[in-house]
Amino acid sequence: MFKLGATVHYWGVKADGLTWLSAEAMTGRIIGRQREERNYKIEGQSGSVHDVPEKLIDEGSEV
């Protein structure tokens, strides 16, 4: 589990029921969590907010 405000690396986002994967890790800040779906709300570097499944966040990537 990641803490609110932590900066992490993630490998994709979830939108409209689909998961979009990225070839490069993206960096963002955790701003919320949806426990029942095991998703995190992450604010990307551009300021956009994404739903990211927990499994797409690097283990131990808090910086």
Phi, psi and omega in degrees: 000139181254149182275150174300138180090350180289143174266127185225167173255138179222157191245015179170175180223163178245128180214132178053039178082354180251150176254125180256122182263152180241143177284340179241144178291139175255156180244137178202178183243132180287126180240356178185171182216141174247096187300316185295331180259356182056043177245154174241147170269122182236132175268116181285175182296334180278353181097353178283150181253134183233149168271128182232121175299142182306324183292345179264003176261130181299133174298130177069024183267009178295129181238000000 
